[in-house]
Amino acid sequence: MKKVGIAFFVAMLVLLPVVVAQWGGRGERPLPDRGDFPTWETPSGFKNDVFTFARIKYSSYASGRGSRWSNDYPDSDWIFSYRLQQITAMQVDPMGRVLELTDPELFDYPFIFINGVGALDFSVEEAECLRRYLNNGGFMMVDDFWGDGEW
Protein backbone atom coordinates (compact mmCIF):
# COMPACT_ATOMS: atom_id res chain seq x y z
CA MET A 1 0.00 0.00 0.00
CA LYS A 2 2.90 2.35 0.79
CA LYS A 3 4.48 1.81 -2.65
CA VAL A 4 1.16 2.50 -4.38
CA GLY A 5 0.75 5.70 -2.34
CA ILE A 6 4.23 6.95 -3.21
CA ALA A 7 3.80 6.04 -6.88
CA PHE A 8 0.46 7.83 -6.92
CA PHE A 9 1.91 10.98 -5.33
CA VAL A 10 4.69 11.11 -7.93
CA ALA A 11 2.17 10.51 -10.71
CA MET A 12 0.02 13.36 -9.35
CA LEU A 13 2.94 15.77 -9.65
CA VAL A 14 3.37 14.79 -13.29
CA LEU A 15 -0.27 14.28 -14.23
CA LEU A 16 -2.05 17.39 -12.99
CA PRO A 17 -0.23 19.90 -15.21
CA VAL A 18 -0.77 17.62 -18.19
CA VAL A 19 -4.52 17.37 -17.55
CA VAL A 20 -4.85 21.14 -17.12
CA ALA A 21 -2.88 21.76 -20.31
CA GLN A 22 -4.91 19.14 -22.18
CA TRP A 23 -8.24 20.77 -21.41
CA GLY A 24 -7.09 24.36 -21.74
CA GLY A 25 -8.47 25.52 -18.40
CA ARG A 26 -12.01 25.81 -17.11
CA GLY A 27 -14.72 26.64 -19.59
CA GLU A 28 -12.50 27.12 -22.64
CA ARG A 29 -13.16 23.73 -24.17
CA PRO A 30 -16.07 21.38 -23.50
CA LEU A 31 -15.23 17.99 -22.09
CA PRO A 32 -15.71 15.21 -24.61
CA ASP A 33 -18.28 12.49 -24.19
CA ARG A 34 -16.99 9.31 -22.53
CA GLY A 35 -17.53 7.57 -25.84
CA ASP A 36 -14.62 9.63 -27.19
CA PHE A 37 -12.19 7.82 -24.90
CA PRO A 38 -11.00 4.25 -25.22
CA THR A 39 -12.01 1.82 -22.53
CA TRP A 40 -9.88 -0.82 -20.93
CA GLU A 41 -10.30 -3.78 -18.63
CA THR A 42 -8.29 -4.67 -15.59
CA PRO A 43 -6.59 -8.07 -15.96
CA SER A 44 -8.70 -10.64 -14.10
CA GLY A 45 -5.90 -11.70 -11.75
CA PHE A 46 -5.27 -8.11 -10.65
CA LYS A 47 -8.73 -6.77 -9.80
CA ASN A 48 -7.53 -5.68 -6.33
CA ASP A 49 -3.99 -4.71 -7.37
CA VAL A 50 -4.71 -1.51 -9.31
CA PHE A 51 -5.12 2.16 -8.49
CA THR A 52 -8.76 3.12 -8.00
CA PHE A 53 -9.98 6.71 -7.82
CA ALA A 54 -12.17 6.83 -4.68
CA ARG A 55 -14.44 9.87 -4.19
CA ILE A 56 -15.96 10.57 -0.78
CA LYS A 57 -19.69 11.22 -0.68
CA TYR A 58 -21.06 13.28 2.18
CA SER A 59 -24.44 14.70 3.13
CA SER A 60 -23.43 17.23 5.78
CA TYR A 61 -22.94 20.89 5.18
CA ALA A 62 -22.32 24.03 7.18
CA SER A 63 -23.22 27.69 6.75
CA GLY A 64 -26.43 26.85 4.89
CA ARG A 65 -24.63 25.65 1.77
CA GLY A 66 -25.64 22.45 0.08
CA SER A 67 -23.53 19.35 -0.40
CA ARG A 68 -21.11 19.58 -3.32
CA TRP A 69 -19.42 16.19 -3.16
CA SER A 70 -20.61 15.45 -6.71
CA ASN A 71 -19.16 18.52 -8.44
CA ASP A 72 -17.78 17.35 -11.83
CA TYR A 73 -18.75 13.75 -11.03
CA PRO A 74 -18.36 11.32 -12.76
CA ASP A 75 -16.46 12.91 -15.65
CA SER A 76 -13.48 14.25 -13.69
CA ASP A 77 -12.99 10.93 -11.91
CA TRP A 78 -13.00 9.02 -15.18
CA ILE A 79 -10.73 11.48 -17.01
CA PHE A 80 -8.25 11.41 -14.12
CA SER A 81 -8.23 7.59 -14.17
CA TYR A 82 -7.87 7.49 -17.95
CA ARG A 83 -4.96 9.94 -18.01
CA LEU A 84 -3.20 8.21 -15.11
CA GLN A 85 -3.45 4.90 -17.01
CA GLN A 86 -2.31 6.57 -20.24
CA ILE A 87 0.65 8.58 -18.91
CA THR A 88 2.10 6.21 -16.32
CA ALA A 89 2.86 2.51 -16.13
CA MET A 90 0.26 2.10 -13.38
CA GLN A 91 -2.69 -0.20 -13.85
CA VAL A 92 -5.83 1.84 -13.14
CA ASP A 93 -9.37 0.65 -12.57
CA PRO A 94 -11.54 2.59 -15.06
CA MET A 95 -14.53 2.43 -12.72
CA GLY A 96 -13.86 4.66 -9.72
CA ARG A 97 -15.66 4.25 -6.41
CA VAL A 98 -17.89 6.53 -4.38
CA LEU A 99 -17.65 5.86 -0.65
CA GLU A 100 -18.71 7.44 2.61
CA LEU A 101 -16.09 7.93 5.31
CA THR A 102 -17.89 5.38 7.47
CA ASP A 103 -17.84 2.71 4.75
CA PRO A 104 -15.82 -0.34 5.89
CA GLU A 105 -14.27 -0.50 2.38
CA LEU A 106 -12.59 2.90 2.90
CA PHE A 107 -9.38 1.24 4.04
CA ASP A 108 -9.17 -0.74 0.77
CA TYR A 109 -8.26 2.46 -1.08
CA PRO A 110 -4.95 4.26 -0.36
CA PHE A 111 -6.19 7.46 -2.09
CA ILE A 112 -9.43 9.37 -1.48
CA PHE A 113 -10.74 12.57 -3.03
CA ILE A 114 -13.12 14.99 -1.31
CA ASN A 115 -14.68 17.82 -3.31
CA GLY A 116 -16.56 20.93 -2.16
CA VAL A 117 -14.91 20.77 1.23
CA GLY A 118 -15.40 24.38 2.26
CA ALA A 119 -18.86 23.65 3.65
CA LEU A 120 -18.18 20.30 5.31
CA ASP A 121 -19.29 19.53 8.83
CA PHE A 122 -18.21 15.99 9.71
CA SER A 123 -19.99 13.97 12.36
CA VAL A 124 -17.90 12.59 15.22
CA GLU A 125 -18.00 9.14 13.60
CA GLU A 126 -16.88 10.50 10.20
CA ALA A 127 -14.03 12.48 11.81
CA GLU A 128 -12.86 9.40 13.73
CA CYS A 129 -12.92 7.26 10.57
CA LEU A 130 -11.01 9.89 8.59
CA ARG A 131 -8.43 10.29 11.37
CA ARG A 132 -7.93 6.51 11.52
CA TYR A 133 -7.65 6.33 7.71
CA LEU A 134 -5.00 9.08 7.57
CA ASN A 135 -3.07 7.79 10.59
CA ASN A 136 -2.85 4.40 8.89
CA GLY A 137 -1.20 5.86 5.78
CA GLY A 138 -4.16 6.87 3.64
CA PHE A 139 -3.75 9.84 1.27
CA MET A 140 -6.49 12.45 0.95
CA MET A 141 -6.77 15.07 -1.79
CA VAL A 142 -9.20 17.94 -1.18
CA ASP A 143 -10.48 20.44 -3.72
CA ASP A 144 -12.91 23.23 -4.41
CA PHE A 145 -12.46 25.95 -1.80
CA TRP A 146 -14.34 29.13 -2.70
CA GLY A 147 -12.46 31.93 -1.00
CA ASP A 148 -10.88 32.51 2.39
CA GLY A 149 -14.11 31.82 4.30
CA GLU A 150 -14.23 28.22 3.12
CA TRP A 151 -10.55 27.65 3.70
Secondary structure, 3 states (H helix, E strand, C coil): CHHHHHHHHHHHHHHHHHHHHHHCCCCCCCCCCHHHCCCCCCCHHHCCCCECCEEECCCCCCCCCCCCCCCCCCHHHHHHHHHHHHHCCCCECCCCEEECCCCHHHHHCCEEEEECHHHCCCCHHHHHHHHHHHHCCCEEEEECCCCCCCC
